[in-house]
Amino acid sequence: MTPTDRSPHRHSSLHRLPRWELSSHLMPAIISGVKPLRFLTDRLTRRQNGHQGFIGFRHANGVGIRSKYYVIPLSRGASGFTRAIAIDASLAMIENQTLASDLTALQEVAQTFLPQLARHRHTAGIFIIAVGDESISAAEIAAEVQAIGTPCEYIVINEFPDLEMATNLALGTAQELKTMALSGIDRIEESDLTIAYQEEPACLTELLALLEKNKFTVRLHHVSPTDKGEMSSLALEGSHAILSFVAEDQYPSGTLVTPVITVASDSDFHRAISTEFDLSYESSVAEILQKVQEVFGMIPTISEGLGIHEPLFKGNVPSLNDLADPNEICLIPANPVLISFLIDLVSNQSGFFLKDWESFVGQDVAAKKILVIGTGGAGDEIFNSLESDSSVKKLSVSEFGSFHGLAAAILAEA
């Protein structure tokens, strides 16, 4: 078996509790490995009450309210290996299905995305894993990231005689990166918040006055209804957090690099999934301020806890093409924000396999059942092409009110 054959979804790593099973009282302990200590919370509260700012993590490019150690496969061939390393070394994995031969796409990752990630104030360190057949050098990319000031390590799988040796060195390198990039604690001098909306919220003027009174630096961003990658672009601009007034037909997703605080509209869709939002439509400006302060105080948002993220670049989604089994249920995500959730489910439950739309359409997939999983919102593009297909069943978050309800419904199909 070569390194590229390793399945990204059926690994033998330590058992993990699925994100949708996490109790709400455990959520504050889940910020990609960041666990707020009581003394930090106490210091935060004192400073917060005195308007003296928040306590954060000192990184190469500023003080963040998160401390992220990332691992990214340089090309699709390294994805399975990288996923196993991410789990065993407790790193945040950035998916990348770019082909090793696609020089243009590789350069986009190396010259645009990784420098943006390296400059983000929440980034502690970056680990690049290459197969060795890519048309671009992992060593050169790592050197460019290091020149920005952010710690960066890399390995090339094909340089090792066997997978075991590559795995051992990768785990050792991950630990070395964490040690080298260990974050210090520092005061946040300027608390940057971006407010994003498609339609201007009625409370905006009052909210801005309250945020400015509490020493937040606020940037406003009008979201285009046609720009799918806008939230990810905002996340990479470097604000500490984003406050998103979600459009009435959109699901409240977040980003891997920047926490997104979601505010619901009063649409029927949002009412059906009200527990998936950080704040309700009826939230007062005082309640919004309190939630913002909590997130700056290292409390995770709902999307962080669930792992519901918008893609950060074109190739930032895994290729889902598990081996079909006529005795198992095939799951197909209708929206990329659901991929992480479905990978978690398949990793923790037997009887299911994953396909993406590209590996399913036009193929004769042998399966016990075929389920297409969506949010119920406007981003479920695949749903529209399945209106007349009786061979598949559609399930959505909006039908069951939450990810927990959706997971239960999927398991009930077995």
C-alpha positions in Angstrom: 0.0 0.0 0.0 1.3 3.4 -1.0 0.9 6.5 1.2 -1.7 7.8 -1.2 -3.9 4.7 -0.8 -4.7 5.4 2.8 -8.4 6.1 3.2 -9.2 9.5 4.7 -12.4 8.3 6.3 -11.7 4.8 7.6 -8.6 5.1 9.8 -7.6 3.3 12.9 -6.9 6.4 15.0 -8.1 6.9 18.5 -11.9 7.0 18.9 -13.4 10.5 18.8 -16.8 11.6 20.0 -18.7 12.9 17.0 -19.1 16.7 17.1 -22.9 16.5 17.0 -22.8 14.4 20.2 -20.9 17.0 22.2 -22.9 18.4 25.1 -23.3 22.2 25.2 -21.5 22.3 28.6 -18.4 20.8 26.9 -18.3 23.4 24.0 -16.1 26.0 25.8 -13.3 23.4 25.8 -13.2 23.0 22.0 -11.3 25.5 20.1 -9.0 23.4 17.9 -7.1 22.3 21.0 -7.3 25.6 22.8 -8.6 25.1 26.3 -9.2 28.3 28.3 -7.8 28.2 31.8 -9.7 29.5 34.8 -7.1 32.1 35.6 -7.3 33.4 32.0 -11.1 33.7 32.2 -10.8 35.6 35.5 -8.3 38.0 34.0 -10.5 38.4 30.9 -13.5 39.2 33.0 -11.6 41.9 35.0 -10.2 43.5 31.9 -13.6 43.2 30.1 -15.3 45.0 32.9 -12.7 47.7 32.9 -12.7 48.1 29.1 -8.9 47.2 29.1 -9.1 44.7 26.3 -8.9 41.0 26.1 -6.1 38.4 26.6 -5.0 36.5 23.6 -2.2 34.4 22.0 1.0 36.0 20.8 1.8 34.9 17.3 4.2 36.0 14.6 1.7 38.4 13.1 -0.3 39.7 16.0 -2.2 38.6 19.1 -5.1 36.2 18.3 -8.1 34.9 20.2 -7.4 31.5 18.8 -4.2 29.6 18.4 -4.1 27.3 15.3 -1.6 24.7 14.3 -2.5 23.7 10.7 -1.5 20.8 8.5 -2.2 20.8 4.8 -1.5 18.2 2.1 0.3 19.9 -0.8 -1.8 17.8 -3.3 -4.7 15.3 -3.3 -2.3 12.3 -3.1 -1.2 13.2 0.4 -4.7 13.8 1.8 -5.3 10.4 3.5 -1.9 10.4 5.2 -2.3 14.0 6.3 -5.8 13.4 7.8 -4.4 10.6 9.9 -1.5 12.8 11.1 -3.9 15.7 11.8 -6.0 13.4 14.1 -3.1 11.8 15.9 -1.2 15.0 16.4 -4.2 17.2 17.1 -3.6 19.6 14.2 -6.3 21.5 12.3 -6.4 19.9 8.8 -6.8 22.1 5.7 -8.2 19.9 3.0 -6.6 20.2 -0.5 -7.7 18.1 -3.4 -5.4 19.9 -5.9 -3.8 17.5 -8.4 0.0 17.1 -8.2 0.2 18.0 -12.0 -2.0 21.1 -11.7 0.7 23.8 -11.5 -1.7 26.7 -11.7 -3.8 25.5 -8.8 -0.7 24.5 -6.7 0.7 28.0 -7.2 -2.6 29.5 -6.1 -2.3 27.6 -2.9 1.4 28.3 -2.4 1.5 32.0 -3.5 -1.9 33.3 -2.4 -3.6 31.1 0.2 -0.6 30.0 2.4 0.9 33.5 2.7 -2.6 34.8 3.8 -2.9 32.0 6.3 0.6 32.7 7.6 -0.2 36.4 8.1 -3.4 35.7 10.1 -3.1 36.6 13.7 -4.7 33.3 14.8 -2.0 31.2 13.0 0.6 29.6 15.3 2.3 27.3 12.8 1.8 25.4 9.5 2.9 21.9 8.5 3.0 21.0 4.8 2.9 17.3 3.7 3.8 16.5 0.1 3.9 13.2 -1.8 6.9 14.2 -3.8 5.4 14.1 -7.3 4.0 17.7 -7.1 5.1 20.2 -9.8 6.1 22.6 -7.0 8.6 22.2 -4.2 7.4 21.8 -0.6 10.7 23.0 0.7 10.5 26.3 -1.2 6.9 26.9 -0.1 7.9 26.3 3.6 10.8 28.7 3.2 8.5 31.4 1.9 6.1 30.9 4.8 9.0 31.1 7.2 10.2 34.3 5.6 6.8 35.8 6.6 7.7 35.0 10.2 5.3 32.1 10.8 6.9 28.7 11.9 6.5 26.2 9.1 7.7 22.6 8.6 7.3 20.1 5.8 7.9 16.5 4.9 7.9 14.6 1.6 6.4 11.1 1.9 8.3 9.6 -1.0 11.6 10.4 0.6 11.0 7.6 3.1 11.4 3.8 2.5 8.1 2.9 4.0 4.9 4.4 5.4 5.7 3.7 9.0 8.9 5.7 8.9 7.1 8.6 7.2 4.4 8.5 9.8 6.8 8.5 12.7 8.7 11.4 11.4 5.5 13.3 10.5 4.3 12.9 14.1 7.7 14.0 15.5 7.7 17.0 13.1 4.2 18.0 14.2 5.3 17.9 17.9 8.4 19.9 17.0 6.3 22.6 15.3 4.0 22.9 18.3 7.0 23.3 20.6 8.8 25.8 18.3 5.6 27.8 17.8 4.3 27.7 21.4 2.1 30.7 21.8 2.6 33.2 24.6 -0.1 35.1 26.4 -0.5 38.8 25.7 -3.0 41.6 25.8 -5.0 42.4 22.6 -4.5 46.1 22.0 -7.1 46.4 19.3 -10.1 44.1 19.1 -11.0 43.8 15.4 -14.5 42.7 14.5 -16.0 42.5 11.0 -19.8 42.8 10.7 -21.1 41.1 7.5 -24.6 41.3 6.2 -26.6 41.1 2.9 -29.4 43.3 4.2 -28.5 46.0 6.7 -29.8 45.0 10.1 -32.2 47.4 11.8 -30.1 47.5 14.9 -26.8 48.4 13.1 -26.5 52.0 14.2 -27.2 51.2 17.9 -24.9 48.1 17.7 -22.0 50.1 16.3 -22.3 52.7 19.0 -22.3 50.0 21.7 -19.3 48.1 20.2 -17.3 51.3 19.8 -18.1 52.3 23.4 -16.7 48.9 24.4 -13.4 49.6 22.5 -14.1 47.3 19.4 -12.7 48.4 16.1 -15.5 47.5 13.6 -15.4 47.0 9.8 -18.6 46.7 7.8 -18.9 44.4 4.8 -21.9 44.1 2.5 -22.2 40.5 1.4 -23.1 39.9 -2.3 -25.8 37.3 -2.8 -23.8 35.8 -5.7 -20.3 35.6 -4.3 -20.0 32.1 -2.8 -16.4 32.5 -1.4 -17.0 35.9 0.3 -17.0 34.7 3.9 -13.7 32.8 3.4 -12.2 35.9 1.8 -13.3 37.9 4.9 -11.9 35.3 7.2 -8.4 35.5 5.6 -8.4 39.3 5.9 -7.4 38.9 9.5 -10.1 40.2 11.8 -10.3 38.5 15.2 -13.9 37.5 14.6 -16.8 38.0 12.2 -20.4 38.9 13.2 -22.6 37.5 10.4 -26.2 38.5 10.0 -27.1 35.5 7.9 -29.3 35.9 4.8 -32.7 34.4 5.2 -32.1 31.5 2.8 -28.5 30.7 3.9 -27.2 28.1 6.4 -25.1 29.6 9.3 -21.7 28.3 8.4 -18.3 29.4 9.8 -14.7 29.3 8.7 -11.7 27.3 9.9 -9.4 30.3 10.4 -11.7 33.0 11.9 -14.7 32.4 14.3 -18.0 33.5 12.9 -20.8 34.6 15.2 -24.1 33.9 13.4 -27.3 35.9 13.8 -30.5 34.4 12.5 -33.2 36.2 10.4 -36.9 35.7 11.0 -37.3 33.5 7.9 -39.1 30.1 8.2 -35.8 28.4 7.3 -33.9 30.0 10.1 -36.7 29.4 12.6 -36.6 25.7 11.6 -32.8 25.5 12.5 -32.8 28.1 15.3 -30.4 26.0 17.5 -27.7 26.2 14.8 -27.3 30.0 15.3 -25.3 31.8 18.0 -27.9 34.5 18.3 -31.6 34.7 17.5 -33.4 37.2 15.4 -34.8 38.8 18.6 -31.4 39.3 20.2 -30.9 42.7 21.6 -27.7 44.7 21.0 -26.7 44.0 24.6 -27.0 40.3 23.9 -25.0 40.6 20.7 -22.2 42.5 22.6 -22.2 39.8 25.3 -21.8 37.0 22.7 -19.0 38.9 20.9 -17.2 39.3 24.2 -17.6 35.6 25.0 -16.0 34.7 21.6 -13.2 37.1 22.2 -12.9 35.4 25.5 -12.1 32.1 23.8 -15.6 30.5 24.0 -16.2 28.7 20.7 -19.0 29.6 18.3 -21.6 27.0 17.3 -19.9 26.5 13.9 -16.5 26.0 15.6 -18.0 23.4 17.8 -19.6 21.5 15.0 -16.8 22.0 12.5 -19.0 23.6 9.9 -16.7 25.6 7.6 -16.9 27.3 4.2 -14.1 26.3 1.8 -11.1 28.6 2.0 -10.1 28.1 -1.7 -11.2 26.2 -4.7 -9.5 22.9 -3.8 -10.3 23.1 0.0 -12.8 20.2 0.0 -11.9 16.5 0.3 -12.4 14.1 -2.6 -15.1 11.7 -1.4 -14.9 8.4 -3.3 -15.1 5.6 -0.8 -15.4 2.0 -2.1 -19.0 1.2 -2.7 -20.7 -1.6 -0.8 -24.1 -3.0 -1.6 -24.7 -3.7 2.1 -24.0 -0.1 3.2 -25.7 3.3 2.8 -24.1 5.8 0.4 -24.0 9.4 1.7 -23.6 12.4 -0.6 -23.2 16.0 0.7 -25.3 18.5 -1.2 -23.4 21.4 0.4 -19.7 21.6 1.1 -20.2 22.8 4.7 -21.6 19.4 5.5 -18.6 17.4 4.5 -16.8 17.5 7.9 -20.0 16.5 9.7 -20.4 13.5 7.3 -16.8 12.4 7.6 -17.2 12.4 11.4 -20.3 10.3 11.1 -18.8 7.7 8.8 -15.6 7.6 10.9 -17.6 6.7 14.0 -20.4 4.6 12.6 -20.3 1.4 10.5 -22.6 0.8 7.6 -22.0 4.0 5.6 -19.7 5.2 2.9 -19.2 8.6 1.2 -19.3 9.8 -2.4 -19.2 13.4 -3.6 -21.3 14.4 -6.6 -18.5 14.1 -9.0 -17.8 10.5 -8.1 -21.5 9.6 -8.1 -23.1 11.2 -11.1 -23.2 8.9 -14.1 -21.9 5.9 -12.2 -23.7 2.7 -11.1 -23.1 2.9 -7.4 -24.0 -0.3 -5.6 -25.5 0.7 -2.2 -28.2 -0.4 0.2 -29.6 3.2 0.0 -28.5 6.5 -1.4 -29.0 9.5 0.8 -28.2 13.1 -0.4 -27.7 15.3 2.7 -28.3 19.0 2.6 -28.9 22.0 4.9 -32.3 23.0 3.4 -30.9 26.3 2.3 -30.0 28.0 -1.0 -26.5 26.4 -1.0 -27.8 22.9 -1.6 -27.3 23.0 -5.4 -27.4 19.3 -5.9 -30.9 19.0 -4.7 -32.2 20.9 -7.7 -30.8 18.2 -10.1 -32.4 15.4 -8.1 -36.1 16.4 -8.3 -37.0 13.5 -10.6 -34.6 10.9 -9.3 -36.6 8.3 -7.3 -33.5 6.3 -6.5 -32.2 8.7 -3.9 -33.6 10.1 -0.7 -33.0 13.7 0.4 -32.5 14.6 4.1 -31.7 18.1 5.4 -30.8 19.9 8.6 -34.0 22.0 8.3 -36.2 18.9 8.4 -34.8 17.8 11.8 -33.9 21.1 13.4 -30.3 20.5 14.1 -27.2 18.4 13.3 -28.0 16.2 16.2 -31.5 15.5 14.7 -30.1 15.0 11.2 -27.5 12.5 12.5 -30.2 10.6 14.3 -32.3 10.5 11.1 -29.3 9.3 9.0 -28.6 6.5 11.6 -32.3 5.5 11.6 -32.0 4.7 7.8 -29.5 1.9 8.5 
